Amino acid sequence: MKQLMLGNQAVARGLFEAGCRFVSSYPGTPSTEISEYASEYEEIYAEWAPNEKVACEAALGAAIGGARSFCAMKHVGLNVAADPLFTAAYTGVNGGMVIGVADDPGMHSSQNEQDSRHYAIAAKLPMVEPSDSQECIDFIKAAYEISETYDTPVIFRTCTRIAHSQSIIETAERGERPLRDYVKDPKKYVMMPGNAIGRHVFVEERMKKLAELAETTPLNRAELAGRGVGFITSGTCYQYVKEAFPEASVLKLGLVNPLPEKLIRDFAAQVETLYIVEELDPVIETHCRAIGVRVDGGKDRLGLLGEYSQREIAAAFGAPVPECADFGEPVPVRPPVLCPGCPHRGLFYTLHKLGVMVSGDIGCYTLGALPPLGALDTTVCMGASISGLHGFNKARGRDSAKKSVAVIGDSTFMHSGITGLINITYNLGNSTVIVLDNSITGMTGHQQNPTTGLTLKNQPTPQVSIEKICEAAGVRRVRVVDPNELKELEQVVREELEADEPSVIIARRPCVLLKYVKHAPPFVIDDEKCKKCKACMRIGCPAISITDGRVVIDDTLCVGCDLCTKLCSFGAIKSSEVHV
């Protein structure tokens, strides 16, 4: 049956049709929905892991156990999974193993713009890259065949545009794959140096065989349309090239590591002008130049930054650029903002008021860096808020801990925060850590995590206690506070900053967008009492604005959290239920 399907949904469909049995992932945009869709198939066991390293290790274990397995992550998640990744290249697999990684050109939801193809090259693993939803299905199946034929994990690379766009697919029945027998084989799976030396030989021989495959696989195909202009491209760039240059010859690469040599040489010999189009780094272009193939244009015309478009490619290589509608004036920029009623808003308002240095982390709360809250000083990677604060305070002396805090979400704390906290207590630090517990993994779209009491398949499970973990890590001062209770919150923060030992504050209030959270009636401004002091504007709530010189609360946005009332000294903000 033909239907429109999101790229991530198509990957999940490919897992189903390929007979995948095991999926373990950590949510990360733009890869998150793969696992959510996979969990809808009864035939696939699917779970959220605490982080990408655990997910990759679990998937490898399942593959060694004889099942076809999969793990998904975004590009920066592959950094976390790099430790098992490089050794999994040595151990190989039993059942097929595919590692899905979604890059984010343009950094729509990421802190960097890295190119995951470098991991495939460095780890000496094959990588496939689809160009649309149908190929998401087909290439998953091909990836498992490569994995089992060549005894290797396979990296499956997508990007934001493939993951989050729809195209036509045709579904097929599931191809059941029985568990492969497990045979004890320490020389293959126990990577002590003596065994690893032998497996490295295997890896190098495997790459030679995969290089031969690259020359003949249908994943790589030449679309010849004349001897004039030819493009070598892959992934979403293939779609851009086909739209901008429908009459040009194209060598479409679906197996992007290892890259073919003969196929590229033969294609280059059949066109007068050769262009390379690839987002991010010049991986294909560098390969072409290294094997002596003439390249007439590539990164010199397109650059290394961001994602491309049909118009940009047309302009870069001399095709007519269609006219488009002009708004006449620039469209106002709408920066991302914490939602109305967000439980993080009160905390960041308080931290900004106290003037402390705030070591930040990855999540919704990163938005606390933006005005008017302007609370965050640093954001690096998952868990770095805690580890970084420890280093900051150790470098600047003990008094620094009285003027600095780390903030981290509940899911991120489970992901990478616990070890940083142990580092503080073990090494006699004196830092204050604030866990922003909104009872869900928020920024990626409300996924469960070990603290929520539910699995990916919504099965009840033991709820991990943040308080008990902190106590087990050696923290004696653990306090829980509602971040909307500003006076209590400020008092608690002040007290813990003054403490001469490590402390953890758990700012606990559920995300306002959770289905079970009941909203109060919206608030309104009493114009007679309002002095236009604009104190209510300091929290940066999008429901509050100035219109024609008046402070106005948008009743379609306000969720009645009452935070703004605690900033008004004149009693001008009241519930619409009691306002006359």
C-alpha positions in Angstrom: 0.0 0.0 0.0 1.3 3.4 -1.0 1.1 6.3 1.5 2.9 9.4 2.6 5.3 8.7 5.5 7.6 10.8 7.6 11.3 9.8 7.2 11.6 8.7 10.9 8.4 6.7 10.6 9.7 5.1 7.5 12.9 4.1 9.3 10.7 2.4 12.0 8.7 0.7 9.2 12.0 -0.5 7.7 13.0 -2.0 11.1 9.6 -3.8 11.2 9.9 -5.2 7.7 13.5 -6.2 8.1 12.7 -8.4 11.1 14.3 -6.2 13.7 13.6 -7.4 17.3 15.4 -5.0 19.6 15.5 -1.2 19.7 17.3 0.9 22.4 17.7 4.7 22.0 17.9 8.0 23.8 15.7 10.7 22.5 17.5 13.4 20.5 16.0 15.6 17.7 15.9 14.8 14.8 16.0 11.1 15.5 13.5 10.8 18.4 10.4 9.6 16.5 12.2 6.5 15.1 12.0 4.7 18.4 8.5 6.0 19.2 7.1 4.6 15.9 9.1 1.4 16.4 7.5 0.9 19.8 4.1 0.7 18.1 5.0 -2.7 16.6 4.3 -5.6 18.9 7.0 -7.6 17.2 9.8 -5.1 18.2 11.0 -4.7 21.8 11.7 -0.9 22.2 13.2 1.0 25.1 14.5 4.3 26.2 18.1 3.9 27.5 19.6 6.4 30.0 22.0 7.6 27.4 23.3 6.7 23.9 26.3 4.7 25.2 24.0 2.4 27.0 21.7 2.2 24.0 24.6 1.2 21.7 25.9 -1.3 24.2 22.4 -2.9 24.6 21.9 -3.1 20.9 25.3 -4.7 20.5 24.4 -7.2 23.2 21.2 -8.0 21.4 23.0 -8.5 18.1 25.6 -10.8 19.8 22.6 -12.7 21.2 21.4 -13.4 17.6 18.8 -10.7 17.1 18.6 -8.0 14.6 19.0 -4.8 16.6 18.9 -1.1 16.3 19.8 2.1 18.3 19.0 5.7 17.3 20.5 9.0 18.3 21.3 12.4 17.0 24.8 13.4 15.8 26.0 14.6 19.2 24.6 11.4 20.7 27.1 9.5 18.6 29.8 11.2 20.6 28.4 9.6 23.7 28.2 6.2 22.0 31.7 6.5 20.5 33.3 4.3 23.1 31.4 1.1 22.3 31.2 2.1 18.6 34.9 1.8 17.9 35.2 -1.6 19.7 31.9 -2.9 18.1 33.7 -2.5 14.8 36.2 -5.0 16.1 33.9 -7.5 17.7 31.5 -7.5 14.8 28.0 -9.0 15.3 25.9 -12.1 15.1 22.5 -10.9 14.3 22.5 -7.7 12.3 23.1 -4.3 14.1 22.3 -0.9 12.7 23.1 2.4 14.4 20.9 5.2 13.3 22.3 8.7 13.6 20.6 11.9 12.5 22.8 14.9 11.7 21.4 18.4 12.0 22.8 20.8 9.3 21.7 24.3 10.2 21.7 23.4 13.9 17.9 23.6 14.3 18.1 21.9 17.7 21.7 21.2 18.3 24.8 22.8 19.9 27.1 21.9 17.0 27.0 21.0 13.4 29.3 17.9 13.2 29.4 15.5 10.3 28.8 11.9 11.4 30.5 10.5 8.3 33.8 11.1 10.0 32.8 8.5 12.6 32.2 5.9 10.0 35.7 6.6 8.5 37.4 6.7 11.9 35.7 3.6 13.2 36.0 1.8 9.9 32.4 1.0 9.6 30.1 1.0 6.6 27.6 3.9 6.4 24.4 4.1 4.3 22.5 7.3 3.7 18.9 7.5 2.3 17.5 10.4 0.3 13.8 9.9 1.0 11.3 7.9 3.0 11.2 5.0 0.6 14.9 4.7 0.8 14.7 4.9 4.6 12.8 1.6 4.4 14.9 0.0 1.7 18.3 1.1 3.1 17.5 -0.3 6.5 16.9 -3.7 4.9 20.1 -3.3 2.9 22.0 -2.3 6.1 21.0 -5.5 7.9 22.1 -7.6 4.9 25.5 -5.8 4.9 25.8 -6.2 8.6 25.2 -9.9 8.6 27.1 -10.6 5.4 30.2 -8.7 6.5 30.0 -9.2 10.3 29.8 -5.5 11.1 27.6 -2.9 12.7 26.3 -0.5 10.0 25.7 3.2 10.6 22.5 4.5 9.1 22.8 8.3 8.5 19.9 10.7 8.0 19.5 14.4 8.6 16.8 16.8 9.7 15.2 17.2 6.3 15.0 13.4 5.7 13.9 12.7 9.2 11.1 15.3 9.3 9.8 15.4 5.7 7.3 13.1 4.1 7.4 11.3 0.8 5.6 8.4 -0.8 6.4 4.9 0.4 5.1 1.4 -0.3 4.9 -1.0 2.6 5.7 -4.7 2.6 5.2 -7.6 5.0 7.5 -8.3 7.8 10.4 -10.7 7.0 10.7 -12.7 10.2 14.3 -13.5 11.2 14.7 -16.3 13.8 17.3 -15.7 16.5 20.7 -16.8 15.3 22.5 -19.3 17.6 24.9 -17.9 20.1 28.3 -19.6 20.2 30.8 -18.7 22.9 33.7 -17.1 21.1 36.1 -15.1 23.3 38.6 -14.4 20.5 35.8 -12.5 18.7 34.0 -10.9 21.6 36.5 -10.4 24.4 38.5 -7.4 23.4 41.6 -7.7 25.4 44.7 -6.6 23.5 45.7 -10.1 22.4 42.3 -10.7 20.8 41.9 -7.2 19.5 45.1 -7.4 17.5 43.6 -10.2 15.5 40.3 -8.5 15.1 42.0 -5.4 13.8 43.3 -7.6 10.9 39.7 -8.7 10.3 38.5 -5.1 10.2 41.0 -4.1 7.6 40.2 -7.1 5.4 36.5 -6.3 5.9 37.0 -2.7 4.6 38.6 -4.1 1.5 35.6 -6.3 0.8 33.2 -3.4 1.6 35.2 -1.2 -0.9 34.5 -3.9 -3.5 30.8 -3.8 -2.6 30.8 -0.1 -3.0 31.5 -0.5 -6.7 28.6 -2.8 -7.5 25.9 -2.2 -4.9 22.6 -0.8 -6.2 22.8 1.7 -3.2 25.2 3.6 -5.5 23.8 4.4 -8.9 24.7 6.5 -11.9 21.9 8.4 -13.6 23.4 9.4 -16.9 21.6 12.1 -18.9 24.3 13.5 -21.2 28.0 14.4 -21.2 27.6 18.0 -20.1 27.3 18.6 -16.3 27.5 15.8 -13.8 27.0 15.8 -10.0 28.2 13.5 -7.3 25.9 13.7 -4.3 24.1 11.8 -1.5 21.3 12.1 1.0 19.0 15.1 0.9 21.4 16.9 -1.4 20.4 14.4 -4.1 16.9 15.8 -4.0 18.1 19.4 -4.2 20.3 18.6 -7.2 17.5 16.8 -9.1 15.2 19.7 -8.6 17.7 22.4 -9.5 19.3 20.4 -12.4 16.7 17.9 -13.7 18.6 17.3 -17.0 22.1 16.8 -15.4 23.8 13.4 -14.9 24.0 12.4 -11.3 26.1 9.8 -9.4 23.9 9.1 -6.3 25.9 7.6 -3.4 23.8 5.6 -0.9 26.8 3.7 0.6 28.9 6.7 1.7 31.6 4.7 3.5 33.6 3.2 2.0 33.3 5.3 -1.1 33.8 3.7 -4.5 36.8 4.6 -6.6 36.2 2.9 -10.0 32.5 4.0 -10.1 33.5 7.6 -9.4 36.3 7.5 -12.0 34.0 6.1 -14.6 31.3 8.6 -13.9 33.8 11.5 -14.0 35.1 10.3 -17.4 31.5 10.5 -18.8 30.9 14.2 -18.0 32.7 17.4 -19.1 32.1 19.2 -15.8 32.0 17.6 -12.4 30.4 19.1 -9.3 30.2 17.7 -5.8 27.2 18.6 -3.6 27.3 17.5 0.0 26.2 19.3 3.2 28.7 20.0 6.0 32.2 18.6 5.3 33.9 17.8 2.0 34.1 14.1 2.6 33.1 13.0 -1.0 35.1 15.9 -2.5 38.2 15.0 -0.5 37.9 11.4 -1.6 37.6 12.4 -5.3 40.6 14.7 -5.2 42.6 12.0 -3.3 42.1 9.5 -6.1 43.0 12.0 -8.8 39.5 12.8 -10.0 39.0 16.4 -11.3 36.5 18.4 -9.4 35.2 21.6 -11.0 33.2 22.9 -8.1 32.2 21.9 -4.6 32.8 23.5 -1.3 34.5 26.5 -3.0 31.0 27.4 -4.2 28.8 26.2 -1.4 30.7 26.5 1.8 30.9 24.5 4.9 28.0 26.0 7.0 24.4 25.0 7.4 22.0 23.2 5.1 21.5 23.8 1.5 18.4 24.5 -0.7 17.5 24.0 -4.3 17.8 27.8 -4.9 21.3 27.9 -3.3 22.5 25.0 -5.5 21.0 26.5 -8.6 22.7 29.8 -7.9 26.1 28.2 -7.1 26.3 26.1 -10.3 24.8 28.5 -12.8 21.2 27.4 -13.2 18.3 29.9 -13.3 17.0 30.8 -9.8 13.2 31.1 -9.9 11.7 34.3 -8.6 9.8 34.0 -5.3 7.4 36.2 -3.5 8.8 39.1 -1.5 7.3 40.2 1.8 8.6 43.7 1.2 10.1 44.0 4.6 12.1 41.6 6.8 9.9 39.1 8.7 10.4 39.7 12.5 12.6 37.1 14.2 10.8 35.0 16.7 13.3 33.6 19.1 12.6 30.4 21.0 11.1 31.0 24.4 10.0 29.0 27.5 6.3 28.1 27.3 3.8 30.1 29.4 3.7 28.4 32.8 7.1 26.7 32.3 8.4 25.6 35.7 11.9 26.7 34.8 11.0 30.4 34.5 10.8 31.1 38.3 14.1 29.4 38.9 16.0 31.4 36.2 14.3 34.6 37.4 15.7 33.9 40.8 19.2 33.0 39.7 19.3 36.2 37.5 18.2 38.2 40.5 20.9 36.7 42.7 23.6 37.4 40.1 25.2 33.9 40.4 27.2 32.2 37.7 25.1 29.5 36.1 26.6 26.5 34.5 24.0 25.3 32.1 23.1 22.1 30.3 21.1 20.7 27.3 17.3 20.9 27.4 14.4 23.3 27.4 16.1 25.1 30.2 18.9 26.2 27.9 16.4 28.9 26.9 17.1 30.5 30.2 20.1 32.1 28.6 17.9 34.4 26.5 16.7 37.8 27.7 15.0 38.9 29.9 16.0 36.0 32.1 19.6 35.9 30.9 20.6 33.4 33.5 22.9 30.9 31.9 26.7 31.4 31.5 27.7 28.2 29.8 26.2 25.3 27.9 28.4 22.6 26.4 27.0 19.1 26.3 24.8 16.7 28.3 26.0 16.6 31.9 28.7 19.3 31.5 26.9 21.7 33.8 27.9 19.7 36.9 31.3 18.6 35.8 32.1 22.1 34.4 31.0 23.8 37.6 33.3 21.6 39.7 36.2 22.5 37.5 35.2 26.2 37.5 35.0 26.3 41.3 38.2 24.3 41.8 40.0 26.7 39.5 38.7 29.9 41.2 38.9 28.8 44.8 36.5 27.8 47.5 34.6 31.2 47.6 33.6 30.7 44.0 31.1 28.0 45.1 29.1 30.6 47.0 28.4 32.5 43.8 27.8 29.8 41.3 25.3 26.9 40.6 24.8 24.2 38.0 21.4 23.5 36.4 20.4 20.3 34.8 17.2 18.5 33.8 15.9 15.3 35.3 16.4 13.3 32.1 19.9 14.9 31.5 20.8 14.1 35.1 20.1 10.4 34.4 21.9 10.7 31.1 25.2 12.2 32.3 24.8 14.1 35.5 25.3 11.4 38.1 29.0 10.8 37.4 29.7 14.6 37.6 27.9 14.8 40.9 30.0 11.9 42.2 33.1 13.8 41.0 32.1 16.7 43.2 31.7 14.7 46.4 34.6 12.4 45.8 37.0 15.2 45.2 35.8 17.3 48.1 34.1 19.9 46.0 31.6 22.5 47.4 29.3 23.1 44.5 25.5 23.6 44.4 23.6 21.6 41.8 20.0 22.4 40.8 18.0 19.6 39.2 15.1 21.0 37.2 12.7 18.1 37.5 9.7 18.7 35.2 8.8 15.0 35.3 9.5 14.3 31.7 12.1 14.6 28.9 10.8 17.9 27.6 12.6 19.4 24.6 12.4 16.3 22.4 8.7 16.0 22.9 7.8 14.4 26.2 9.5 11.1 26.3 9.6 8.9 29.4 12.9 8.5 31.4 14.0 6.5 34.4 12.5 9.1 36.8 8.9 9.0 35.4 7.8 5.5 36.3 6.9 4.5 32.7 8.8 2.8 29.8 8.8 3.7 26.2 5.9 1.3 25.7 4.1 3.0 28.7 4.5 0.0 31.0 4.7 0.9 34.7 8.3 0.5 36.0 10.2 1.4 39.2 10.6 5.1 39.5 14.2 6.1 40.1 14.5 8.6 42.9 16.7 11.6 42.2 16.9 12.3 46.0 18.2 8.8 46.8 20.7 8.9 43.9 22.1 12.2 45.2 22.3 10.8 48.7 24.0 7.6 47.5 26.5 9.8 45.6 27.6 11.3 48.9 25.4 14.5 49.0 24.1 15.1 52.5 22.2 18.3 51.7 19.3 17.4 49.3 16.3 19.8 49.2 13.1 19.8 47.1 11.3 23.1 46.3 8.5 24.3 44.0 10.2 26.8 41.6 7.0 28.8 41.4 7.3 29.6 45.1 9.7 32.4 44.6 10.3 33.4 48.2 11.0 29.9 49.4 13.1 29.1 46.3 15.3 32.2 46.8 15.7 31.3 50.5 16.7 27.8 49.7 19.2 28.9 47.0 20.8 31.4 49.3 21.1 28.8 52.1 22.7 26.2 49.9 25.1 28.6 48.4 26.4 29.4 51.9 26.7 25.8 52.9 30.3 24.5 53.2 29.6 21.2 51.5 28.1 20.0 48.2 24.3 20.4 47.9 21.5 19.5 45.5 18.3 21.5 45.1 15.6 19.6 43.2 13.3 22.2 41.6 10.2 20.0 41.1 7.2 21.0 39.2 5.7 19.1 36.2 5.9 20.5 32.6 2.9 22.6 31.9 2.3 20.7 28.7 1.8 17.3 30.3 -1.7 15.9 29.7 -2.4 15.4 33.4 -1.4 18.9 34.4 -4.6 20.9 35.1 -4.5 24.6 34.1 -6.0 27.3 36.2 -8.1 30.1 34.6 -6.1 32.8 32.9 -5.1 35.9 34.7 -6.1 39.5 33.7 -4.7 42.9 34.4 -6.6 45.4 36.5 -5.9 48.6 34.7 -6.9 50.7 37.7 -4.3 49.1 39.9 -1.6 48.6 37.3 1.2 51.2 37.6 3.0 50.1 34.4 6.2 49.3 36.3 6.7 46.3 34.0 7.9 44.1 36.9 5.8 41.3 35.4 7.7 41.6 32.1 10.9 40.5 33.8 10.0 36.8 33.7 9.7 36.8 29.9 6.3 35.1 29.8 5.0 35.1 26.2 1.5 35.6 27.5 2.4 39.0 28.9 2.9 42.0 26.5 2.7 45.7 26.2 -0.1 46.9 23.9 -0.8 50.6 23.3 1.1 51.3 26.5 -1.0 48.9 28.6 0.2 45.6 30.1 -2.0 42.8 28.6 -2.3 39.1 29.3 -3.2 37.0 26.4 -5.9 34.6 27.7 -5.3 32.1 24.9 -1.7 31.7 26.1 -2.0 32.1 29.9 -2.2 28.8 31.9 -2.9 30.4 35.2 0.5 29.5 36.8 0.3 32.7 38.9 4.1 33.3 38.8 3.5 36.9 37.5 1.3 37.7 40.5 4.3 37.2 42.8 6.1 40.0 41.0 3.3 42.6 41.1 3.5 44.8 44.2 0.2 46.5 43.5 -2.2 43.5 43.2 -3.0 44.4 39.6 -2.9 40.8 38.3 -5.9 38.7 39.2 -7.5 35.5 38.1 -10.2 36.0 35.5 -12.5 34.0 37.7 -12.6 36.6 40.5 -11.8 39.7 38.4 -14.6 42.2 38.1 
